[in-house]
Amino acid sequence: VAKDLGLQLTEFRDHGIRVVSESTTQYFGLHGKMGHLVTAERIDREQLCERVQQCMLRCELIVEGQM
C-alpha cells in the first residue's frame, strides 16, 4: 500500500492510514512496519458467500492528512 501511494514508510506511519470495511468484522489490516495489506481475520469463503459464485470483500483505505 505504501508503494502504491508513493509514500516512504516514515510518511506512511505519519498519515494515519487505516483500512475500513462495511462488515462488522475487519478482515484486513495494515502491517505498520512494511506498509503491506494483510488479513487480520481468518476468511471463510463458505461462510461469507455460501450462495454466491463470485465472492468479494470490499474495503476502503482512509488516509488522514495532506498527501
N, C-alpha and C positions, 0 to 999 in steps of 0.2 A: 504494500500500500504506500509506504514511504517513497519507494522508487517511482510508482505510478503518479504520485502527486508532485514529484520532483523535489522532495524535501530531504535534507540531511537528517540523520537520526536525532541530533540535538534539536533541530527545528520541529521534528515530528513530535517529540515529547512536550515541547513548549506550547503547541497549538491546541491542546485539549481535544484530541481526536478520539471519537468513540463510535462503536457500532450499535445500532438500534434496529429492532425489527417489530413487526406488527404483533407477533406472537408474544405471549406472556413468558415463554421460555426463550432465553437468549442463547442461540445455538452457535454464535460466532463471537469472537473477541479479537483483540489486537495484542500481539506479542510486543511488549513495551521496549525490549532491548533491540529487537531486529526489525520491527515495523511490519511484520507479516500478519496476514489474516489467518486465524486459526479457529478450529472448532472448540467451543467452550463446553459443550454438552455432547453426549452420545446422540447421534442422529439415527433414528429407526424409521426407515422408509415405509415399512409395512404399517407402522402405527400412524404416521403422518398422512400418508396418501394411499390408504388401503383400497380405495375405489377409483383411483385415477391412474391413467397410464403414464402421464408426464408429471413428475413431481418437482416442484420448485419451492425453494425457500428464499424469500426476499428479505433484504436488509438494506439499511441506509448507513452511510458513513457521514457523521457530523463532524465538521471542522470548525473550531471556535477561533476567533481572532482573524487578523488580516492575512491574506496569502498573496 
